[in-house]
Amino acid sequence: MRIRLRRTNLVAIAAALVFVTSALGNRKQPENVPRMAEQKRAVHALNRLTFGPRPGDVDRVTALGADRWIQQQLHPEKIDDSALDLRLTLYPTLRMSSRELAENFPPHPVIKAIADGKQPIPSDRIKRAIYEAQLERYEEKQERKQEAQEDPKTESMTTVPNQASTFPDSKMAMLRSMEPNERFQTVLGMSREERDLLISSLKNELHEFTAGMTPRQRETIEALRNPQQVVTDELLDSKLLRAIYSERQLQEVMTDFWFNHFNVFIGKGADRYLLASYERDVIRPHAFGKFEDLLVATAQSPAMLFYLDNWLSVGPNSDFTNGIPKRYGRFRQRNAPAIATKGKRGGLNENYGRELLELHTLGVNGGYTQKDVTEVARVFTGWTLKGPRQGGGFVFDERKHEPGTKFVLGHRIKPAGEKEGMQILHILAHHPSTAKFICTKLAMRFVSDDPPAELVDRMARTFLKRDGDIREVLKTMLDSPEFWDDNQYRAKVKTPLEFVVSGLRITGADVRDPMALARQLQNMGMPLYGAQPPTGYSMKSDSWVNSSALLGRMNFALALTAGKLKGTQVDADRLLVPENSADSEQTLVFLEKILLAEDVSKQTHDVISARLQDPNISGRKLDDPARPPNVGMIEGLLLGSPEFQKR
């Protein structure tokens, strides 16, 4: 039986470790660049190029050789990832197009179209059940609005549900006793009110309730209440499962890097339905390819077009704005200033043009001006979407495109419709400022918060020489002495995502319900796909290091090793603590070797060791000196240590 650590003790330990973290984080590096000892290379490679080593990974990479292992990771297409693929078969939405997602899990605009008689309801029984449930809910909401308009006094009575209602225990027990298919059919036959009450009563137990059902049945049960949530939950689940279980670890790290670089916020309208395709079809396939290809793919991505509102951008002098037929195009160009004053529709949106220059390519000091931003925005008018809320894709609408010549970064862009945008992307992808900016961010992610200028310059030269080949740029970085500098060993603070996933990987955790972990990340300030600004999440230590954050991480680590995380199991016997490790000090030394490859500072060891006298940690009582140490508690404290929180 595990003993719960009092919060006062936890705060004391966390405070002590905060001091150690601060001290370690401010080490002054010598001018010399000592090469990392060979025995550390495997650990360093695993810490920097994966989401953390699993039990046995260090020995395997050491035996294979870190350099050879890196070459394997740089070619993920040659790595068998069938075990992960099997896990992901439980999430059918991951293989659907954005249009299929909107059809199977209707968003509000689709339901409104049906209610208005503009779209038929599906005939498929399962789809129909989802649509009818949402349609009833929509119509009830409209009725309440109408009643409130007619009599405002009724609003409070009609909008507050009966909080006391719960699904009867006897019926719940009967449902749980059924075979999965019978249970599904029974729920499908319920009235919407009864289904809502059931799902509301289940709260966070819906995963257990749908155990044994087919993926489509499980999705349907969840979609009866909120179809949009099914789409987002499966995307979040898959992100965590890939990070935890994929053998193609560097690809997942690079996918995370590029998604953060070309950030899109999941909470913005249609992007909830567009992100799965964005990560699957745009980011991941181009993670090791040519930067220009990735840049074009993001520019034409429905997710990016919607997120930065470029799909709404219309040229002030375009046919769409002025309502002038296409055949009068030449007249319009000659008389653009006069005609522009007559426009009643459309407007130039500079969001994408600004972020393209500042965040996607050149960087904030990349040598562009506000005039360049405006001109780029004019170039990308007409790059739009057809029915984004129904999962529509990219189209170029020439009617919305701003006519005339543009001037960007000293380049004259002749009128060429969609090709103007492709020309700009080509110029930006091969610009020296882009090479430096992208290589600086890569070096920040993999080497140091403040990467050496010499390393960035070498990477940038490779970027320009090899036509923006990302794999070649990574090779330059990974072959550099700066990457293997002994001073960089466990010197980068993990983000919450990296910390959580590395804890799950090193403990060999079996994750049955990733959504509980997603909630943990939200509590730590890093919800998946949840960065609202286009800058994405910071990669720098100072964004994630403070006493409150450390306490949250310590709580997570202790909950994980104590088996208290919902939907996640950790085998208590996996560590095989030697029988002669009869006291807490010996157990601590053993666990330091298993979890941290013996790379523990004296400060950290002393902080934890000093707390081993506490019965809550040691597992002993004064009247029971033979009681074995609380292995899970000691393990949790090590996962909360500065060494584990760094990579």
PyMOL commands that set and color helices and strands:
alter all, ss='L'
color gray80, all
select helices_A, chain A and resi 7-25+38-49+57-64+66-73+76-78+82-88+92-95+98-104+108-115+125-150+152-159+169-177+180-188+192-209+215-223+227-245+249-261+271-286+291-299+302-307+310-312+319-322+326-334+336-340+351-360+370-379+388-390+398-400+418-429+432-446+453-465+470-478+486-488+496-506+515-523+541-543+547-561+584-596+602-613+615-618+631-639
alter helices_A, ss='H'
color red, helices_A
select strands_A, chain A and resi 383-385+394-396+406-408+411-413+510-511+568-569
alter strands_A, ss='S'
color yellow, strands_A
deselect
rebuild
show_as cartoon
